Amino acid sequence: MHFDVVTIFPDMVLNSALNGVTGRAIKQGRVGLSVWNPRDYTADRHKTVDDRSYGGGPGMVMKYQPLKDAVDNAKGSINAERVKVVYLSPQGIPLTQQLLNENATLQQLILVAGRYEGIDERFIEDECTEEWSLGDFVISGGELAALVVIDAISRLLPGVLGDDESAQQDSHMHGLLDYPHYTRPEIIAGKQVPDILLSGNHKGIERWRLQQSLGRTWQKRPDLLLDKELTTQQQALLEEFKIELKNK
Ligand SMILES: C[S@@+](CC[C@H](N)C(=O)[O-])C[C@H]1O[C@@H](n2cnc3c(N)ncnc32)[C@H](O)[C@@H]1O
């Protein structure tokens, strides 16, 4: 997967993406990342990428042409068939694990980060296949949203996470929250790691973890269970979890 971020703050994207899991994936060549600054596609002395809003009102609007030229250059930079141009926007589809999973097989994902009041509507209509949102709130620019997408998709790509970091067990991958994790020491402030995790009984540990996943999803995000069809075994584990909780 090659990510291209169209942004007037390329360093903000590079400085962040080159750390941790994404940084390692980029260095290993498993993920590609390029940044395209609309200012590089301006002809005036001030490298102007924004202008006043027609109809008046506060704030500036990003101009069509520098964004279009940046996207065209991004498109021509690698030979990819499965390409999407996504505008990060508070008006977009809210990001979910499912949306990210569905897009993890793209060859190239061009992410357009807006600033100011946003970007000229005609650019969104002509150039952007989709709009994606971090959620129902407004941030100052699309760069942080682009970084979230890059991180969340990169960890799904083959070889990016080691076996011990597998994304498959993470929250939301299968519609449930992750089970609780513990590390040494065994006792902290009188609180002991659950016995089953020290038992070496792998089947028992698997059962406990599934039950915890079900139980904490029911406790913390019951909405996730509404659309999920539980197997008979999962239902029984959840019932047991509820009874144990009541008897605590
Ligand atoms: C200050 S915002 C503009 C908001 C715009 N006036 C509106 O209300 O829809 C500037 C840029 O930040 C990005 N942005 C803001 N909130 C976002 C969100 N929830 N998800 C993704 N991007 C967001 C977009 O790229 C947007 O163009």
The ligand as an SDF file (V2000), in Angstrom:
LIG
                    3D

 27 29  0  0  0  0  0  0  0  0999 V2000
  -11.4860   23.5650   10.6530 C   0  0  0  0  0  0  0  0  0  0  0  0
  -11.7780   22.1790    9.6430 S   0  0  0  0  0  0  0  0  0  0  0  0
  -13.0320   22.7310    8.5540 C   0  0  0  0  0  0  0  0  0  0  0  0
  -14.3970   22.3110    8.9850 C   0  0  0  0  0  0  0  0  0  0  0  0
  -15.5020   22.7010    8.0280 C   0  0  0  0  0  0  0  0  0  0  0  0
  -15.7050   24.1190    8.0200 N   0  0  0  0  0  0  0  0  0  0  0  0
  -16.8060   22.0210    8.4540 C   0  0  0  0  0  0  0  0  0  0  0  0
  -17.4170   22.4930    9.4100 O   0  0  0  0  0  0  0  0  0  0  0  0
  -17.1690   20.9730    7.8710 O   0  0  0  0  0  0  0  0  0  0  0  0
  -10.3420   22.1000    8.6390 C   0  0  0  0  0  0  0  0  0  0  0  0
  -10.0080   20.7270    8.1130 C   0  0  0  0  0  0  0  0  0  0  0  0
   -9.7990   19.8370    9.1700 O   0  0  0  0  0  0  0  0  0  0  0  0
  -10.1210   18.5130    8.7680 C   0  0  0  0  0  0  0  0  0  0  0  0
  -11.0480   17.9610    9.7530 N   0  0  0  0  0  0  0  0  0  0  0  0
  -11.7100   18.6170   10.7150 C   0  0  0  0  0  0  0  0  0  0  0  0
  -12.4480   17.8090   11.4740 N   0  0  0  0  0  0  0  0  0  0  0  0
  -12.2730   16.5550   10.9800 C   0  0  0  0  0  0  0  0  0  0  0  0
  -12.7900   15.2860   11.3200 C   0  0  0  0  0  0  0  0  0  0  0  0
  -13.6690   15.1010   12.3030 N   0  0  0  0  0  0  0  0  0  0  0  0
  -12.3750   14.2150   10.6000 N   0  0  0  0  0  0  0  0  0  0  0  0
  -11.5040   14.3610    9.5780 C   0  0  0  0  0  0  0  0  0  0  0  0
  -10.9790   15.5740    9.2100 N   0  0  0  0  0  0  0  0  0  0  0  0
  -11.3610   16.6530    9.8920 C   0  0  0  0  0  0  0  0  0  0  0  0
  -10.7150   18.6100    7.3660 C   0  0  0  0  0  0  0  0  0  0  0  0
   -9.7310   18.2110    6.4290 O   0  0  0  0  0  0  0  0  0  0  0  0
  -11.0520   20.0690    7.2390 C   0  0  0  0  0  0  0  0  0  0  0  0
  -10.9740   20.5390    5.9210 O   0  0  0  0  0  0  0  0  0  0  0  0
  1  2  1  0
  2  3  1  0
  2 10  1  0
  3  4  1  0
  4  5  1  0
  5  6  1  0
  5  7  1  0
  7  8  2  0
  7  9  1  0
 10 11  1  0
 11 12  1  0
 11 26  1  0
 12 13  1  0
 13 14  1  0
 13 24  1  0
 14 15  1  0
 14 23  1  0
 15 16  2  0
 16 17  1  0
 17 18  1  0
 17 23  2  0
 18 19  1  0
 18 20  2  0
 20 21  1  0
 21 22  2  0
 22 23  1  0
 24 25  1  0
 24 26  1  0
 26 27  1  0
M  CHG  2   2   1   9  -1
M  END
$$$$
